[in-house]
Amino acid sequence: MFAVHIFDVNAIENKKAIENIVVSAEIASVLLDLDSTDFPLLSEITFIDHELFNGDDLTQVRNELLKLELNTTDQYKKEFLEEIIKLVDLAQKMNLWILFDPFYEY
């Protein structure tokens, strides 16, 4: 499973993930193999490593997600991107991080 978390790097170890979205790898594949020219931050996301963004990077991640969402035709992937955008907005308000987690287990 693939998860996107609002993440508090300063929280106690087991309370770091504040809120998350969990989807199958098939849905999350919309975030993979993106062109680094068009999606400089999102293109860093892989299924082999975590990616963590905060601060000004969240604005850029949000803009890239909006652009990707506009170019996505699959309804499930589109909904996934819309949910991530909501998480990014909340993380910005809370001054927290967004973690892309390809190793999520229930």
Beta strands, then each sheet from edge to edge (+ up, - down):
strand 1: 2-7
strand 2: 17-23
strand 3: 51-53
strand 4: 97-101
sheet 1: 2+ 1- 4+ 3-
end
